[in-house]
Amino acid sequence: MGTAARLTGLEAGGGCAAKYSAARLEELLAGFLPAATDDLLVGLSPADDAAVYRLDDERALVFTVDFFPPLVDDPAIFGAIAATNALNDVFAMGGRPLLALSVAAFPEELPVENVRAVFDAAAAKVAEAGAVLAGGHIYITSEDGTTTVFRAGPTFEVVAENAINEFVLSSVAVSDGQLFLRGSGHLYAIGSRRPSR
Protein backbone atom coordinates (compact mmCIF):
# COMPACT_ATOMS: atom_id res chain seq x y z
CA MET A 1 0.00 0.00 0.00
CA GLY A 2 1.50 3.34 -1.03
CA THR A 3 -0.12 5.56 1.59
CA ALA A 4 0.88 4.94 5.18
CA ALA A 5 -1.82 6.05 7.59
CA ARG A 6 -1.81 4.95 11.22
CA LEU A 7 -5.28 3.56 11.79
CA THR A 8 -4.61 3.04 15.50
CA GLY A 9 -4.08 6.79 15.85
CA LEU A 10 -7.73 7.45 15.03
CA GLU A 11 -9.03 6.66 18.53
CA ALA A 12 -7.82 6.44 22.11
CA GLY A 13 -8.65 2.72 22.38
CA GLY A 14 -8.91 -0.06 19.85
CA GLY A 15 -11.06 -3.11 19.32
CA CYS A 16 -13.44 -4.28 21.99
CA ALA A 17 -11.37 -2.43 24.60
CA ALA A 18 -12.93 0.78 23.24
CA LYS A 19 -16.44 -0.41 24.07
CA TYR A 20 -18.33 0.16 27.30
CA SER A 21 -18.02 -2.55 29.94
CA ALA A 22 -21.03 -4.82 30.55
CA ALA A 23 -21.63 -3.05 33.87
CA ARG A 24 -21.66 0.38 32.20
CA LEU A 25 -24.00 -0.84 29.45
CA GLU A 26 -26.35 -2.24 32.08
CA GLU A 27 -26.37 1.17 33.78
CA LEU A 28 -26.97 3.02 30.51
CA LEU A 29 -29.77 0.69 29.43
CA ALA A 30 -31.52 0.66 32.83
CA GLY A 31 -35.20 1.31 32.25
CA PHE A 32 -35.01 0.57 28.51
CA LEU A 33 -37.80 -1.85 27.74
CA PRO A 34 -37.59 -3.59 24.37
CA ALA A 35 -40.81 -4.77 22.76
CA ALA A 36 -42.18 -7.76 24.65
CA THR A 37 -42.53 -10.84 22.49
CA ASP A 38 -42.21 -14.56 23.16
CA ASP A 39 -40.30 -14.90 19.89
CA LEU A 40 -37.33 -12.84 21.12
CA LEU A 41 -35.29 -15.72 22.52
CA VAL A 42 -32.18 -13.69 23.38
CA GLY A 43 -32.27 -9.93 23.89
CA LEU A 44 -31.02 -7.71 26.69
CA SER A 45 -31.89 -10.07 29.52
CA PRO A 46 -29.61 -11.85 29.59
CA ALA A 47 -27.32 -9.88 27.27
CA ASP A 48 -25.29 -12.03 24.90
CA ASP A 49 -23.18 -11.81 21.72
CA ALA A 50 -26.26 -11.30 19.55
CA ALA A 51 -30.04 -11.20 19.63
CA VAL A 52 -32.00 -14.28 18.56
CA TYR A 53 -35.53 -14.09 17.14
CA ARG A 54 -37.64 -17.25 16.59
CA LEU A 55 -39.22 -17.60 13.15
CA ASP A 56 -40.90 -20.95 13.82
CA ASP A 57 -40.34 -24.13 15.86
CA GLU A 58 -37.19 -25.01 13.91
CA ARG A 59 -35.65 -21.73 12.76
CA ALA A 60 -34.45 -18.50 14.32
CA LEU A 61 -32.56 -15.45 13.10
CA VAL A 62 -29.41 -14.20 14.82
CA PHE A 63 -28.87 -10.41 14.68
CA THR A 64 -25.70 -8.57 15.58
CA VAL A 65 -23.87 -5.37 14.78
CA ASP A 66 -20.26 -4.68 15.61
CA PHE A 67 -18.50 -1.35 15.51
CA PHE A 68 -15.10 -0.58 16.97
CA PRO A 69 -11.99 1.48 16.27
CA PRO A 70 -8.90 -0.09 14.68
CA LEU A 71 -6.49 -2.07 16.81
CA VAL A 72 -3.86 -2.47 14.05
CA ASP A 73 -2.48 -0.03 11.48
CA ASP A 74 -2.73 -2.24 8.39
CA PRO A 75 -6.12 -1.54 6.74
CA ALA A 76 -6.49 -5.03 5.23
CA ILE A 77 -5.69 -6.74 8.52
CA PHE A 78 -8.12 -4.45 10.35
CA GLY A 79 -10.88 -5.19 7.80
CA ALA A 80 -10.33 -8.93 8.22
CA ILE A 81 -10.32 -8.65 12.03
CA ALA A 82 -13.47 -6.50 12.10
CA ALA A 83 -15.44 -8.84 9.83
CA THR A 84 -14.22 -11.97 11.62
CA ASN A 85 -15.13 -10.48 14.99
CA ALA A 86 -18.67 -9.63 13.82
CA LEU A 87 -19.13 -13.05 12.19
CA ASN A 88 -17.94 -14.74 15.39
CA ASP A 89 -20.88 -13.20 17.26
CA VAL A 90 -23.18 -15.21 14.98
CA PHE A 91 -21.11 -18.38 15.39
CA ALA A 92 -21.08 -17.91 19.19
CA MET A 93 -24.87 -18.06 19.16
CA GLY A 94 -24.85 -21.31 17.16
CA GLY A 95 -25.88 -19.53 13.96
CA ARG A 96 -24.69 -19.60 10.36
CA PRO A 97 -23.95 -16.23 8.72
CA LEU A 98 -26.19 -15.59 5.72
CA LEU A 99 -26.09 -11.84 5.16
CA ALA A 100 -23.82 -9.00 6.25
CA LEU A 101 -23.92 -5.21 6.05
CA SER A 102 -20.78 -3.09 6.27
CA VAL A 103 -20.91 -0.18 8.69
CA ALA A 104 -17.85 2.01 9.22
CA ALA A 105 -16.83 5.51 10.24
CA PHE A 106 -13.52 7.00 9.10
CA PRO A 107 -12.12 10.52 9.18
CA GLU A 108 -12.29 12.41 5.89
CA GLU A 109 -8.49 12.66 5.79
CA LEU A 110 -8.00 8.88 5.59
CA PRO A 111 -6.89 7.99 2.04
CA VAL A 112 -9.54 6.27 -0.07
CA GLU A 113 -7.21 3.34 -0.77
CA ASN A 114 -7.02 2.66 2.97
CA VAL A 115 -10.81 2.60 3.30
CA ARG A 116 -11.10 0.38 0.21
CA ALA A 117 -8.52 -2.05 1.69
CA VAL A 118 -10.58 -2.31 4.89
CA PHE A 119 -13.76 -3.11 2.95
CA ASP A 120 -12.11 -5.50 0.50
CA ALA A 121 -10.61 -7.55 3.33
CA ALA A 122 -13.89 -7.53 5.26
CA ALA A 123 -15.81 -8.64 2.16
CA ALA A 124 -13.35 -11.51 1.65
CA LYS A 125 -13.96 -12.74 5.23
CA VAL A 126 -17.73 -12.50 4.77
CA ALA A 127 -17.48 -14.58 1.57
CA GLU A 128 -15.15 -17.07 3.28
CA ALA A 129 -17.85 -17.59 5.94
CA GLY A 130 -20.39 -18.35 3.19
CA ALA A 131 -22.39 -15.16 3.68
CA VAL A 132 -23.44 -12.46 1.23
CA LEU A 133 -22.29 -8.87 1.68
CA ALA A 134 -25.48 -6.97 0.91
CA GLY A 135 -24.27 -3.39 1.28
CA GLY A 136 -23.95 -0.92 4.09
CA HIS A 137 -22.88 2.63 4.84
CA ILE A 138 -19.67 4.49 5.53
CA TYR A 139 -19.66 7.54 7.78
CA ILE A 140 -16.87 10.07 7.31
CA THR A 141 -16.53 13.05 9.62
CA SER A 142 -14.11 15.91 9.11
CA GLU A 143 -12.72 17.81 12.07
CA ASP A 144 -15.07 20.73 11.38
CA GLY A 145 -18.04 18.43 11.96
CA THR A 146 -19.14 17.82 8.37
CA THR A 147 -20.43 14.25 8.27
CA THR A 148 -20.90 12.52 4.92
CA VAL A 149 -22.73 9.20 4.58
CA PHE A 150 -21.78 6.97 1.65
CA ARG A 151 -23.54 3.82 0.46
CA ALA A 152 -20.92 1.08 0.17
CA GLY A 153 -20.71 -0.94 -3.02
CA PRO A 154 -18.65 -1.24 -6.18
CA THR A 155 -18.86 2.57 -6.28
CA PHE A 156 -19.49 4.92 -3.35
CA GLU A 157 -22.69 6.95 -3.50
CA VAL A 158 -23.22 9.99 -1.25
CA VAL A 159 -26.47 9.45 0.67
CA ALA A 160 -26.40 12.47 2.99
CA GLU A 161 -24.21 15.27 4.26
CA ASN A 162 -24.62 17.34 7.40
CA ALA A 163 -22.44 20.12 8.84
CA ILE A 164 -22.53 20.97 12.55
CA ASN A 165 -19.80 23.66 12.31
CA GLU A 166 -18.13 22.51 15.50
CA PHE A 167 -14.85 20.68 16.11
CA VAL A 168 -15.57 16.94 16.41
CA LEU A 169 -13.87 15.01 19.21
CA SER A 170 -14.77 11.42 18.31
CA SER A 171 -15.85 9.01 15.61
CA VAL A 172 -19.47 8.77 14.57
CA ALA A 173 -21.66 6.41 16.61
CA VAL A 174 -24.63 4.84 14.81
CA SER A 175 -27.82 3.74 16.54
CA ASP A 176 -31.35 3.16 15.29
CA GLY A 177 -30.87 5.11 12.07
CA GLN A 178 -29.27 8.12 13.75
CA LEU A 179 -25.69 9.37 13.87
CA PHE A 180 -24.29 10.63 17.15
CA LEU A 181 -21.32 13.04 17.23
CA ARG A 182 -19.53 14.51 20.20
CA GLY A 183 -18.43 18.03 19.35
CA SER A 184 -16.32 20.41 21.36
CA GLY A 185 -19.43 21.82 23.05
CA HIS A 186 -22.38 19.56 22.29
CA LEU A 187 -23.59 16.02 21.64
CA TYR A 188 -25.43 15.85 18.31
CA ALA A 189 -27.98 13.33 17.04
CA ILE A 190 -28.37 13.49 13.27
CA GLY A 191 -31.21 11.65 11.57
CA SER A 192 -34.83 11.79 10.58
CA ARG A 193 -37.21 13.57 12.90
CA ARG A 194 -39.17 11.09 14.91
CA PRO A 195 -42.81 11.41 15.81
CA SER A 196 -43.36 12.40 19.44
CA ARG A 197 -44.82 9.73 21.66
N, C-alpha and C positions, 0 to 999 in steps of 0.2 A: 504494500500500500504506500503510495507516494506521500500522503499527507499524514503527519504524525500529530495526533490530537490525544491528549490524556483524558480518557473517558472518566477515570476515577477522580479527576479533579472537578467534576461537575457537581458533586454533592459531598457533604460532610461524612456520610456513611454509605456503605455499599451493600448490595444484596439484601437479604432478609434482616441483617443487622440494622438497616435503616427504617424498618417497620416498627410500629408500636408493639410493646409487649402485650401478651394475652391479658394481663391484669389491667393495663391501660385501656385496651380495647373494651374490656368488660365495663370499665368505668364510663367510657365515652358512649357506649351503647345502652347504658342503664335506662330503662324506661321505653326503649324502642321496642315496639311490638309489631313483628312482621305479621302478615295476613295469616290467620289461623286456617289450617287445612290439614286433614288427615293424610293427604298425599305428600306433604313435605316431610320426608323421612329424616333428613339431616338438615338443620338450619343453624340458628344461633345457640340453641340449647339442646345438646351440647355443641359448642363450636368445633369444627373439624377442618380438614384440608379443603373441602368443597361442600356445596349443598347438593342434596339428592332429592329428586322429585319423582314420585311413582307415577308411571303411565298406566300400568295395569298390573295384574298379579305376577307377571314374569319380567317386566321391563321397567327400568327407571332411567332418568337422565341425571348426569352428574354435571354441575355447573361450577366453574371457577374462573377467577380473573386474577392475574398476578401482575404486579407493577412494582419495580424497584430500581434504584440507581445502579450504575455499573460497579462491579467489584474487580474488574480487570480493564486494562487499557486497550487491548486488541478488540476492535469492533466485531470481528467474526466470532471470536471466542465468547464475547459477551452475548451476542445474538444466540449462539448455541446454548449457552448456560441459561439464559432467560427462558427460551422455549422449552428446554428440558425440564427446568424447574416447574413451569406451569403445567406441562404434560404429566409430571410426576404427581401433582395434586389429584389428577384423574385416576392414575394408576393406584395411588394410595387408598382410594375409595373403592377399589375393585372394578373400576370402569375401563372402558376401551375408548380412546380418543377418536372422535369422528370428524369434528369440525373445530377450527380455531380461528380466532380473530386477533390481529396484531394491534396492540395499543402501545404507544410510546410517546415520550415527551423529550425533546432534545432542544438545546439552545440554538438559536438562529445561526450562531457563528460556527457551529459544527459543520465541517465539510460534507457535502452531499454524498461523496463516496464512502465516508464513514457510516452514515445513516444507512446507505444501501447495503453495506457489508453486514450490518447488524441484521437487517431484514432478510437478506439472502441466506445467512446462516440459520436464522430462526426458521425460515420456510423449509430449509433442508431437514431440520430436526422434526418438524411437523410431518413432512412427507415420510421420513424414516419411521415414524410412529404409526403410519398408515392413516393419518388424518388428512383432511382437506383444509388448506388455508383459504378462507372465504372472504378475506378483506380485513378492514380495520381502519384505524385513524392514527395519524401522527400529530402531536401537538408540539409546536415550536414557539418558544417565548423569547423575545429579545429583552435585553436589560431594561429598556424603556417601558416594558409592559405590553408591547404589541404581541398578541397571541394569534397564531395562524394555525388553522386546522386543515390538514391534508387527508384525503382519502388515499389509503395505500393500495397499490396495484402495480401493473406493469408501468404505468405512468402515474405521477402524483397529481391529484386534482385538488385545488383549493376549495374547501367547503365553506369556511367562514374565517373572518378576521375581526379582531376586537382590540382596541387600544385603550389602556387604562391610564396612560401618561403618568406612570409612577414607577420608580425603580423596583424591579422584582427581585425578591430575596430567595426564591426557591423554584423548583420545578413545578409544573402543572400537576395537580391532583384531579383525577376524574372520578365522578360518582353520580350515578343515576342521571346520565345525560347532561351533567353540568361540569364546568371546569372551575377549579378553585385555585386562586393565586394569592400568595402572601406578598404584598407590596411593602414598601418602606413605612407606610402609615396605615394600611388597611388590609383586610382580608376580603377578596372579591369572589363572588360566585357568578359565573358567566354561563348563560343558557337561556332556554325558552322561559318565558313567564309562566308560572304555574297558577292554576285557579286556586283561589283561597278556599280554605275548608270551613 
